[in-house]
Amino acid sequence: MVFHKMNTKKNQPLIFGPIKSRRLGISLGIDLIPRKVCSLDCVYCECGKTLTLSTKRKEFFKFKSTISEIDSFFMANPNLQTDYITFSGHGEPTLYSKIGEIISYLKQKYPQYKVALLTNSTLLYQEDLRKELLPLDLIVPSLDAVSESAFNKINRPHSQLTVDMVLDGLLKFRQEFSGQFWVEVFIIPGINDSTEEIVSIKEWLTKINPHKIQLNTLDRPGTESSIRTPTISELENLQKLFEPFEVEIYNSKWNEIHSSSSLSSTLSSSTSNSTSSTSNNSNIEDAIINTIKRRPCTLEDLKVALGANNTTLTIESTLKILFEKKIITSRKEDRGEFYFVI
């Protein structure tokens, strides 16, 4: 496991990982957005409440500094093994006005790596942005609702956005894009899991025709405490409703039951091939902070994300040190004790 030391400079983005992603295998993250600047304020967001609700694209971090940090990272890690370089993190990545230039730079300078984007889909209606994203190898856009009422309840969008703008952008980009196109649907029981809602979402997915559908569920503390995770029987019913699409389900209990699934085997093989032990206490501290500052994690989550060679004892002792330094705190939830950066 290779970790980039936490960057404290205001004018530079943060490269984090590589970590083991539930959806992408081994992923090296590039975070281009200041904390919680987003076009949505989703009720389920594991990053916390949106601090700046915006649809205005900006060069939040200087392009030259961004490129310099990327080059420095790869110079320090010439033998990096990762499945994807992924744009994700604190907010909506497409709000960064020069994301297209960074994608093009990565494809030209580091063609051996695949480049992916996790996006909430809200800005894909913009033709210039869609053109910027065409060199990507993979895009994972979200589509949680197709009715305006469900969209407003779940995603709580900026006032300039409508669900029709999201649907139009998704449809146009699917027609223009030649890479892998996976759609994520985040299931919120009581809002978008009724047969009527799912059938409506499926009708639109049939028009969009993604390569696969990823059903995501609340696995960590979300923005609103009233949001619950679907039961196994509910997930089984949803999976049937989405047939004949290829459907992947991301839920801890589901994955425990289906432990022989391709997801588990993929992560297992990635663990052995793509990670190595962290060399010192400073590195493991930075690794833990960089991981939980984006998503609260349990001890088990950290073991998976940071690699098999970082033992439970090592992670536990480092968590204790971070507690003593008053850098992190924790909260007990149904799935266990979650750690947060203060």
Secondary structure, DSSP 8 states (H G I E B T S, - for coil): ---------TTS-EEEEEEEETTTEEEEEEE-S-TTEESB--TT-TT-S-SEE----B--S-HHHHHHHHHHHHHH-TT---SEEEE-SSS-GGGBTTHHHHHHHHHHH-TTS-EEEEE-STTTT-HHHHHHHTT-SEEEEB---SSHHHHHHHH-B-TT--HHHHHHHHHHHHHH--SEEEEEEE--TTTT-SHHHHHHHHHHHHHH--SEEEEE---S--SSTT-----HHHHHHHHHHTTTS-EEEE-HHHHHHTTTSHHHHHHHHHHHHH-----SHHHHHHHHHHHHTTS-B-HHHHHHHH-TTS-HHHHHHHHHHHHHTTSEEEEEETTEEEEEE-
